[in-house]
Amino acid sequence: MINEPKIVEITEITVETPTIKTFKFDWDMESLGRPNPGEFLMIWNFKNEKPMSISQINDNEMSITVKNIGKFTSQLHELEVGDQIGVRGSYGNGFNNSFEGKNILAIGGGVGMAPINAIATDLIKKGNNVDVVAAAVNKEELLFVENLEKLGASVHPCTDDGSFGFKGFATDCTADLLKDATYDYAFVCGPEIMMKGIFDILEDASIPAQYSLERYMKCALGVCGQCCVDDEGWRICVEGPVFENDKIKRISEFGKYRRDASGVKY
């Protein structure tokens, strides 16, 4: 749906890590629509607009969790409670809750834990058994571990440097878990090279999964074609950002390359 940004006031800011903050704001679910976990919002700072994952969906309020990685996100990190932002959306194909079984594995790397927090919270509230692999470069950058534990998830933190939890990457931690456990379904979000490794592990274990991809987006409406992927031409903002494993197999660039704003591979 084409719509103008809704101007909202930031009601709470949580400093999650040295580089990541969560911004909470009110959202009228009845009039503006209730997003599904895995969908995204276009955030406007009154200068530019960028897509951001939804990390929390509550009654008439939502949150986005933002890593400070550039000019736009740096400007967001400078905001304070009471400041305003523009919000457009939600958009995209979110996580699909139609699957068989109750034993779920959710895997998030870095700020990819934002949509994982949203879907894991939803699954726990619906009575599923949820294990979460939360990966980060070090202890300080781990996201939502305590929050998910309080909700009832079994969280397996892992850090590249071994400063907390399992020492190694999300792929290593997942492979270690699968030595003694199995799952009916999985949800994955993080750096694409991480997701490619997880994809291979879950395929070998015959565990179906959904993966949340990221690409350069401009319109969020599927018009500009900026976020199309090879070979299918699927638009990440419309057909994605979440794809099930049968479709992931058909995206030839998955885990290999992506394109910059001008369309050049890197």
Order of alpha helices (4+ residues) and beta strands (2+ residues): beta-beta-alpha-beta-beta-beta-alpha-beta-beta-alpha-beta-alpha-beta-beta-alpha-beta-alpha-beta-beta-alpha
